[in-house]
Amino acid sequence: MPDTYFKFFSKSSNKNFTKINSTEISSPLNVNALNKTIANNKLINSWKEKIVKSANLICEHNFSFLGMNNKFFGKKINWNQDIRTGHKWVKKYYTSFTANELMPGNGIDIKIPWELNRFHHLVVLAQAWHLSKNKKFSDEIFSQLDSWIESNPYGYGINWVNTMEVSIRAVNIIVSLDLISDAPGYNKYQNKFFNSIVKHGYFIEKNLEIGISNGKIVAANHFLANISGLAIIGMSLCGISESKRWSKAGIKALERAINTMTLKDGFFFESSTSYHRLAIELFYYPMIQAAKSGHRFSKNYLNKLEKMMEVIMYLNNPGNLVPQIGDNDNGRLLILSNYPYWETNDYRYLLGMGGLFFKRGDFKNVCGNYPQEVFWISGYASIKDYKKITNDKSEINSKGFENAGLYVIRNDNKKDYALIKTGGIKQFLPTAHMHNDYLSLELWIKGKPIIVDPGTFCYTSSIKDRNYFRSTASHNTIMINNKEMNLLSKHNPFVLIKKTKSKIIDWKVEKEKILFTAENDWSKRLNFNFKHQRKIIYNLIESIWEIQDSFLYPKDNLVNIKSVLNFYESNEIGKKADNKIELNNSFFKMRLKSDTKFFAEKLNSFYSKSYGEKVSSKILTINSNNCGAIYYRISSKN
């Protein structure tokens, strides 16, 4: 939500916008295919138990998201409040809010009400109704949606400020209503709810989020959410005259976006694994809706989407998680399983969805068990269809994503893994969700995390915390003269001005070893020539990691070099000398040395695996003046 976004404003009154010929709703889910006899299916019954449990908590207005656990939102939900701090936003026309009013800081986070107002939880209630036929759950949907419409008149309040939020909310309402269309009492609210979705469509059409960067128009994930939502609304509401226009415009824009927003190697262009996952959902669900409603996406679109899913397959680490690169705000279009306790960094459900659609046995093999998402999207018959896909158990090789600047070293047999971040080929990609993480790495040895990315924690609630988690000093890389490698703002949480330039030098995958060498050029940032080169050699036979950081600069410059390592678990500094140390814990050992004297120190830090959550952690810093190189040797104790 960068403040560089502008909108095409259109002030409209709170009334019906169009003649409605039919109030039927069709969502991306194959609801008709769900209506099979499932009472004796053990797998679905196990899901039902968890879904009903979650739905009961929602009926009690207890919510768990963005770092909150089972938080009571009151007997009557206030849709315009940060429940954690108690801050309430006034209800006024959406163009009247200032940035300071929306994001006042002091711990106040507008993402709290926005996440609630996305209505992911309504889908859970609808799933519970569909599986149990207990009208308690459908009645709660009616109650909450009716309350929301009365409390959030068209264009008024914080829930109309951000078109991305409007888009995601509309899709979740559509899916929820499609699942409960046969519930008692639905007809009473049908026209009111349908009209609200139409208003969401009008708002999206008139308030597309476009960014400006260096005088050029830029469209990123917000715009992608807008056109995804508009396409789904258009294809879902066939009973209005706007249906064809919204469908056509949304699909055409998505076809263009998948070319402009995905790099040649398949990675989403905002330098974030979390936003890559969100982008896949935003591209995928309209495609599924199109297949149901007689619309088509091009072969190029499908190929691009398949390549995006391939990225997930390669990035998936031995813990079946995707490392946090760049921002992670837990953003989703639809959450169809394990709400609210879904593992935020487990992306395997996407491979299950892609495995069935693209008939990919390797996707299925990495995904593992039949994912619940596939059931809701494709229906009961997909259980057998999924089983028919033969698992491709071929080892997934190491791979470099040159455009994205991501390099994966993996040895699946020994469960060794590393992911290293460089700047990629295109240096002028959006930076709003980028971190100062050039040449940073995440490392796993024998299936256990050793060195990890610190995460994100927050956006606007605290600029201090925001910049801490984005900073050079929080990532597993090198800091020079206590400077950020790229400039961060003390006022705008989404500003990052590039001052260093990173590139790959060498990438070789051989039979017995893998070699990675990359460089980050600090010269522009420091006003003198300075290059940091990081070389990583992984021995596939002995499972030994050797890392060398070399520094090239005029020796008449006084340079302080700080190496930072975020360890997943605590460890102890063992043998120590002026220019070498050993680190040990129960699982791994690391030897570290330098060509000059250095000072090693363990410092308190923080780790955030999910937005809104942070726990205490330890980092190791190595400080040295006028150092030429630092060497690391890491291996398992077993």
Sequence and secondary structure as in RCSB ss.txt:
>XXXX:A:sequence
MPDTYFKFFSKSSNKNFTKINSTEISSPLNVNALNKTIANNKLINSWKEKIVKSANLICEHNFSFLGMNNKFFGK
KINWNQDIRTGHKWVKKYYTSFTANELMPGNGIDIKIPWELNRFHHLVVLAQAWHLSKNKKFSDEIFSQLDSWIE
SNPYGYGINWVNTMEVSIRAVNIIVSLDLISDAPGYNKYQNKFFNSIVKHGYFIEKNLEIGISNGKIVAANHFLA
NISGLAIIGMSLCGISESKRWSKAGIKALERAINTMTLKDGFFFESSTSYHRLAIELFYYPMIQAAKSGHRFSKN
YLNKLEKMMEVIMYLNNPGNLVPQIGDNDNGRLLILSNYPYWETNDYRYLLGMGGLFFKRGDFKNVCGNYPQEVF
WISGYASIKDYKKITNDKSEINSKGFENAGLYVIRNDNKKDYALIKTGGIKQFLPTAHMHNDYLSLELWIKGKPI
IVDPGTFCYTSSIKDRNYFRSTASHNTIMINNKEMNLLSKHNPFVLIKKTKSKIIDWKVEKEKILFTAENDWSKR
LNFNFKHQRKIIYNLIESIWEIQDSFLYPKDNLVNIKSVLNFYESNEIGKKADNKIELNNSFFKMRLKSDTKFFA
EKLNSFYSKSYGEKVSSKILTINSNNCGAIYYRISSKN
>XXXX:A:secstr
  TT B       SS  S BS      SS HHHH S  TT HHHHHHHHHHHHHHHHHHTTEE  TT  SEE TT
TT TTEETTTTEE    BGGG  HHHH   TT  THHHHHHHTTHHHHHHHHHHHHH  HHHHHHHHHHHHHHHH
HS TTBSGGGT HHHHHHHHHHHHHHHHHTTTSTTHHHHHHHHHHHHHHHHHHHHH   BEEETTEEE  HHHHH
HHHHHHHHHHH TTBTHHHHHHHHHHHHHHHHHHHSB TTS BTTS HHHHHHHHHHHHHHHHHHHHHT    HH
HHHHHHHHHHHHHHH  TTS     S      S   SSTTS  TT  HHHHHHHHHHHT HHHHHHH S  HHHH
HHH TTHHHHHHHS         EEETTTTEEEEEETTTTEEEEEE   S S S  TT  S TT EEEEETTEEE
E       SSS HHHHHHHHSGGGSSSEEETTB SSEE SS TT EE   EEEEEEEEE SSEEEEEEEEE HHH
HTS  EEEEEEEEETTTTEEEEEEEEE  TTS  EEEEEEEESS  EEEEE SSEEEEE SSEEEEEEESS EEE
EEEEEEE SSTT  EEEEEEEEEEES  EEEEEEEE  
